[in-house]
Amino acid sequence: MLRSALLAVLIVGLALCGYLTYASLTASPVAGCGFHSSCHDVLTSEWSKWFTLPVSVVGFALYASALGILVMTLCPIPEETRQQGGQFVVILMTLAAASAVWFIGIQAGVLGKFCPYCMAAHACSLIAVVLAWIAFPPQVRQATAAGVASFLGLVLLVFGQVAMPEPEGPRNAVIQLEQRLKVELRLKSPEEETTENSRPYLFAGDSVEIDTYAWPILGDPEAEFVVIDVMDYTCDYCRDASHFLDEARKQYDGKLAVIVMPLPLSHHCNAYVPETEPEHESACQLAYLAINLWRNKPEDFDEFHHWLFAGDEFHTQEETLAYLDQKYGSEFVDKLIQDDAPAQFIDEALRLADPERPKPLFGLMPAIIGKTQVSEGAFSQLEEIMQPFAVDFGPPATKK
């Protein structure tokens, strides 16, 4: 009975670690771990690695080894071999339990955030170690050996986390998308029904179609090259990317335009964000105001977009309303506030960001989506943005 219960717990733990390992190695989104959720932050933190491997790989190896040995002990084998196998299960689960305590402490004491999948895997380890010690009660010498082996294993685990140098600069990734035979996603806009001009443009391997006249844009909607900047007006990395995109537009000398696609990091208007961090409290309101200003005064959008990203601190909703009131008057500001059309724009952006799609386009913010290249995450230098652009559009022309 005990061994059957232990078997079930090990299978659950193996499945959890296997899922997290697959998601990490394939850069796939984890169900329920939206942008800037506690789960997402834990899984992308520096504590999610052991040397260069995801820590879930370690957990998967421990569970797989223990499960294999346990299955062997259930087979008709000599009793001595069975007992030896049981002691190996005890050692492996003791190490897994000690590691679980370490990672629970990291989440509670260092990160202040918890990953439900990780906590479930840790719970399996703590339950399994109790069942293993009861099912295969070791002698004093064997118990001591299990303790020593587990301690040394834990030291190696901790060393693999704290001894690794931190990566230089923020992390980002570039994904090259295969050419699609047909458009898979057409993003609609309320402006498509009223705008006089239209220019459907294909992105992401021709899988996404957007009308460049129907979305907020920096530059000419008829520009030869166009990219999408999926961003948030309360995101530090998005502000850095915006500055680099400005420089890229200069280097392409008017041939590059940027569709600004706000995707607020707030659960008030973004269902993929389960909880709103304090710094993102104004994210939805700022996105609404930016979109509505573009709809009413597109010629002023560039200036307002850059004002929102100016300075060391992000502007609050109150500061932004005061700025707009001084510039345009209270009647115009009231018009911006009362128009709920921006919600439709954000709903479309959420379709683009949907992590449940068979092949999600991105999993980090900001995300810059080009013809075939998707750059996501944090950018520390212009070259990180220019290299994907050179693949899609060729290098900028050298000015004579």
Secondary structure, 3 states (H helix, E strand, C coil): CHHHHHHHHHHHHHHHHHHHHHHHHCCCCCCCCCCCCHHHHHHCCHHHEECCEEHHHHHHHHHHHHHHHHHHHCCCCCHHHHHHHHHHHHHHHHHHHHHHHHHHHHHHHHHCCCCHHHHHHHHHHHHHHHHHHHHCCCCHHHHHHHHHHHHHHHHHHHHHHHCCCCCCCCCEEEEECCCCCCCCEECCCHHHHCCCCCCEEEECCCCEEEECCCCCEECCCCCCEEEEEEECCCCHHHHHHHHHHHHHHHHCCCCEEEEEEECCCCCCCCCCCCCCCHHHCCHHHHHHHHHHHHHHCHHHHHHHHHHHCCCCCCCCHHHHHHHHHHHHCHHHHHHHHHCCCHHHHHHHHHHHHCCCCCCCCCCCCCEEECCCEEEEECCCCCHHHHHHHHHHHCCCCCCC
